[in-house]
Amino acid sequence: MKSALRHLAWALPALALLVGCNGGESAKPQPHAIATYVPATWKDLPAVSDDDLLAGFYAWRSGCEKLKRDPVWAATCEAAGSATASAAQVRTFLEQNLQVYGLRSADNSANGLITGYYEPVYPGSLARTAAAQVPVYGVPEDMIVVDLASVYPELKGKRLRGRLEGRVLKPYDTAEVINRDGAKAPVLAWLTDPMDLQFLQIQGSGRIQLDSGRQLRLGYADQNGHPYRPIGRWLVEQGQLPKEQVTMGSIHAWAQANPQRVPELLASNPSYVFFSTRPDSNEGPRGSLNVPLTAGYSVAIDRKVIPLGSLLWLSTTRPDGSPVVRPVGAQDTGGAITGEVRADLFWGTGPEAGELAGNMKQQGQIWMLWPKGQPLPEVPKVP
């Protein structure tokens, strides 16, 4: 899950727009070196307030309904149910049940990149109107998804998507073709701006503000199988924007000034994301762990390094330089979130969260809190 907001916040980091944003499966992961887990002590962790400790612990514990099926976490999650009385009790529980490991990058640095994301809200309609002409598609009826691991176990997590033509499986349509010709898929909603759809696809989930006052919730369902190519990079390559000025705001301003070139801009990214409707709720969007994300205390991580559901200790800053030190739950993933010391902090829904997330491009450190007596994760080697 990843987010962007057209009307209310424009400052998505240039990094995300140039190398790929953090949500869904729309960005192609890049290989990295073996992660280093450095044993540490509880005294090595930066101090955290009682409020942040409790909020982060509760956010992580919300994933235990899923984690209790994992033998690595089952006993810890079972014990976590009774650690609710106070911050002191939570601290005691953590120290008794978890071992601290500092994460190190391939060059043995403890510092890494911490970015932010959020859940956007876009104006739209359930029916096509004069203003709302841009369809948001569900999963196409004619798209076939092949799990390659069923034939080649070494390709676990890899899927092939296409369409049958006779007896031959052909690649599914690119975004350019779908935007031009449509798709054999249900239309979940109609948006008023094609750039809203592009950012919704980059982010992986969001809400559609309907005239009735209801907000329709949408989440990532699938993707057309084509690689993600950042539209910001295309603008730089075309000489339309300097690299250092690429933000969501500058991209949207360019699109408004060059409406005749918007189809060309969108065609530069062949990836296309399909959505599903989610139950109306005030809870956060569901991440890759399939639990609601908690604003300020859930992060997206590289699951090759940090297993989904892990409890982390994060030390970074807000864009204004004020400290952010807290435990967080590793409850989401994203194609552009790759590396050993790397996290994307979920800031919530709406304009304030969007502005904060959009400006978040900070240095930070991460510690992994791992169940005592359990083997550390195995990280794939890069040839």
KALINDA-V38056 format. One record per helix or strand. SS is the DSSP state (h for helix, s for strand). FROM is the first residue (numbers start at 1). TO is the last residue. Records with the same first field share a line. If there is no record, write none. Layout:
SS = FROM-TO, FROM-TO
This chain:
s = 2-2, 36-40, 98-104, 112-125, 134-137, 144-147, 159-165, 168-171, 187-191, 204-209, 215-223, 273-278, 286-286, 292-292, 298-301, 311-317, 323-333, 342-349, 361-371
h = 14-19, 42-44, 50-61, 64-67, 74-80, 87-97, 148-150, 153-155, 175-181, 194-203, 231-237, 243-245, 248-257, 259-267, 351-358
